[in-house]
């Protein structure tokens, strides 16, 4: 079947798109979703969330579609994250509505009734993780870089990121969250963000178009990702990040003789202290939750507060707008984060925020 053509099936008229921020089409037995904002590194905005949700509903109801695959347009990757500039400019009800709809989409992906194949090629960060790492078949390539870098902009891991990070082996998820570690393919698989490395994505898509079982098709094309550097560092990671609080973690990293630990300590000092404090708690708490939706509910509280705390706008300015790399955090040091600070942060939800309700 020629991509971009839907023959003899009028049901696609409501959501089929050959242009726009998300391309939606059917290719043989495969439902295709392509994030299509390459100049913005496929940053996921509210319109894209709505298109993806509608397309998934339609693909789920179509018996001719046996699997769905998501990828990103352009050469740089699936998606570098959510539309944080919009959130910084709209910290009120509009921003909260985007968060609620995005989290519902992430939960929808996790329980999608058909194989959902995420092609996690290139950059996959933040919101890009949300639309990929909750899928049933998650594929990285030799050039994949997966990360949850939210603490570097005064934000907290969301889109179910705390669930993924909390269930990574040992303390590797805490390490990835607090240092914004960039995980290559082997590390992404070792930390539970992906399942296979497949470098021949065209062959995988061809198999899915022909109706092959998604898991089998990925397994048949998988290549050895090689050793995981994060897994190899488990000794010092598990030891240092088992400290009871953020100050203890920083001090343990700084005192550890391993060069990787000292580099992690330096990375942690660049994170927003309040965001890092709330992130540590959220990732650890997620370990005890019954499922992804519990984590998303907690993230919805934390992210609504985060977009209203001064650090978020400052982080977006310093890292994405002016790009001077010198955010002025409030409070400026880990030691300055008090219980009163945390209480002030958690008081920033609003009664008129849309509720987060999962169908």
N, C-alpha and C positions, 0 to 999 in steps of 0.2 A: 504493500500500500504506500502511495506517495505521501510523505510527511506534509501536513498542512491540508490534507483532503479528508473529509469525513463523508463517506458516500452512503446514501440511502438511510440516514439515521438523523431524524429531525430533533431528537432529544438533545443533541449537542448544541443547538442554536442558542440556548440560554447561557452557556458558559464557555463554549469553544472559542479559542482566541489564537489567531496566527500572528498577532502583534500586541503590544502593550507590555506592562511590567511583569506579567507571567504568561508564558505561552502554554496553552492547554490543547492537546490533540490526542487522537487515538491512532496508533500505528500497529496494525494487526491486532494481536491480543493484549497489547501494552498501552496503558494510559500514561501519557508523558506530561510532565510538569517541568518547565524550565524557568527559573528566575531570570528575568530579562532586563536588568539594569546594570549592565557591565561597567559603565562609567562610574557608577556609585558602588562598585564591588558587590552588586546585587543586594544592597542593604534592604531589609524587609520593612516595608511601610504598611499602613493600615489597609490600603487598597489591595495590596498583595495578599495580606492575610485573608481578606474576604474572598478573593478569587480562588485561593488554594482551598479554602473550606468548601466553597460551592462545588469546585471540581471534584473533590474527594467524595462528596455526597453523590454526585452523578456517577462517578466511576464505581462506587460501591453498589449502586443499583443496576449497573449494566452487566449482564451475564456474559457478554462477549469480551469483557476486560478481565484477564486473569491475574494481572499484576500492575502496579503503578511504580513508576520510577521518577525521581526528582533529581535535577542537575542544575547547573548555573551557566548562563551565557557568558561568553568572553573567555579569555585565557587565564584569568587570575584565580578563579575558584568558584565554589558553590555560593558562598555568601560570607562577607566579613562581619555580619551582625545585623542587629536591628537598627531602626532609624533613631539613633540617640539624639541627633540634632533636633528632631521634631519633639522628642520627649523633653529636652532641655528648654525648648521654647513654649511647650504646652504642659506645664506641670499640674494642671488642674484636672477637671473631669475628662477633657479630651485625651490627655495622656493616659489616664487610668483606663479609659475605654479601649485604647489600643492594647494596653497590657492584658486586660481581661480577654479580649478576643484572641490575642496571640496565644495565651496560655490554654484557651479552649481548643485552639487548633493543635497545639502540641499534644494535648491529651487525646484528641481525635486521631492523630497519627499513631499514637501508642496502641490504640485499640482498633485500628483499621482492620476490617475483616478479611482483606486480601493482602498478599505480600506487598510490602511497601519497601522498595529498593532505593536506598539513598546512595547516590554517587558523590562521595565526599572528596572530590578532586580539588587540589589547590587549597586555597584558604577556606577554612570552615570555622567561624568564630561566633560566639554569642548566639544571636537569633538564628544563624545558620546551623548551629548545633541543634537548636530546638526543632527545626524541620527535617533533621536527618537522623540524629542519634537515638531517637525514640522509635525509629522504623524497625521492621522485622528482619531486614537484610541490609547491613550497613557496610559499604565498600569504600575503602580508601585506596589511593594510588601512591606510586613512589614519590609524588610531589605534594602529598597532602600535608597540611599544617592545621592542626586542630587545637583550639584554645578557648578558654573562658577568661578574658582579660579585664573583666569588669572593675576590679579593684583599682586599676590604673586610671580610671575616670571617676572615681568616687561613687561607684555603683556596686551592686551585689550580683552574683551569678543568678540568672533566672532561666526562663524557658525550660524548666525542669533540670537545669544544670546542677542544682544542689543535690538532687536525687542521683544523678550520674556520678558526681564527685564523691558523694557520701558512700557509694557502693563500689568505688574503685578499690583495688586491693590495698590492704594496710592503710597507710597514711598518704598514699600517692595522690588521692583526690584533694586532700587538704593542701598538699604541696602545689599541685597544679592551680588551685584556686587562689592561694595567697601570693604566688609569684607570677601569675599569668603565664605559666610555662607553655611554650609552643611544642606540641606533641607531634612528632613525625608519625609515619604509618605504624611502625612497630610499637611506639609508645601509645598511640591511640587505641590499638587493639589490646595492649596489655592493661590499659586503664579502663577498658570496657566501653569506650566510645564508638568502637567499630568492630566488625567481625572478620573481615577478610581484606587482603590487599589484592586488587585486580587491576593490572595495568592496561589490559586490552578491553577498554570500556565499549568500543564499537561491537566487539564480539559478544559481550554480555547483553547489550541492547538487542542485537540480532536474535539471540536465543530467546529473550523475553518476548520479542515481537512474534516469534514462532510458537509461543505458548509453552515454552519450557518451564519446568518448576524453578522458581526463582532461587531457592536455596541451593538446589543441585547445580544450576547454571553458574552461580557464584563459586561454589566449591570446585567445579571443574576447571575454572579459570584462575583460581587463586595461585599466588606466588608467595614464596617465603619472604616475609618482611625483614628477616634478620633479627638480631638481638635488640631488645628494648633497653635503652639507656636508663629509663626510669626504673624498670624492674631490676637492673643491675645495681641501682643505687638504693634499693630498699633498706639496706642496713642502716645507713645514716638518716634516710627519710623517715623511717618508722620510729627511730630513736628520737630524733629532734622534734618531730611534729606530735609526739605523744605528750609533750609538755601541756600543763593544764590551761594555759592562757596564751595570748598573743605575745606578751612580753617574754614569757618563758620560752616560747618557740624561737623568737628572734635571738635571744641570748644563747640558746642551745646551738642554733645554726652558726652564730658568730664564733662560738668556742670550739666547734667541731673542726678537726684537722683536715677533713676532706675538702678539696677545692670546690666541689659542687655545693657543699653546705654553705661555704662562705659566699658563693655567688647567689645562693638563695636568700641569704640574710640581706645582701645588698638589694636584691629585687624587692624584698618585703619592705624595706625602708622607703621605697618609692611609692608604695601603695597608700591610698587614703586611709589613715588610721581608723576612723570610725567605720568605713566600709569594710575594712579587713576584719575588724572586731565582729561585726554582724555576720560577715561571711563565714568566719570560723564557727560560730555558733550554729548557723543555718546548715552547714555541711555536716557537722556532727549530729545535729538533731535529725537530719534526714535519714540517718542510718536506722533510726527506730520507727520510721513511718511505715504504714502498711502498703503504700503504693505511690506512684508518681503524682496523683492528684492531690494527695496530702502535702507533698512538697510544693506544688504549684500554689496551693492556698497560702502557705507561709510566704512564699516568694512574692505573692501579690501584695501582702502587707508590707514587706520590706521594700519592694521596688517603688510603691507609691510614696513611701517615706523618703526613699533615696532621691527621687526626682525633685523633691521639695526641700531637700537639705542643700545648703550652698555648695557643698563639695561637687555635686554632680555637674552643675552649670560650669563651675570652675574647671573641672576635669575635662569636659568637652571642649572648653575654650583652649586649654593648654595643650591638649593632645591632638585635637582634630580641627580646630579653627585657626588659632594663631600658631599652633605647633611649636611653641617655645619650650615645651617639655618641662615647665617649671610651675606646676600648680601650687597655689597657696591653700593648703588644706586647713579645715576647721573642724576639730582641733588639729594642731600641727604635728603632735607626737603621739605615739601609742600610749605613753604614760598619761597623757592628758584626757584620754577617754574614760570618763567616770560613769557610774550608774546613772547619775543625773543626766549626763549627755545622752546615754542610751534611751532614757525615758523621754527626753525631749524629742529625739529622733522618732521613736515609736508613737508619738502623739500626733504625727502629721497625716494620718489617714483622715478622710473627710466623709461626712454622712451622705453627701451627694455622689460619692464615687459609685460607679456601676458595680453590682455584685458579681462575683465570680461563681457561676453556677455551671456545673457540667451536666450535659444531657445524659 
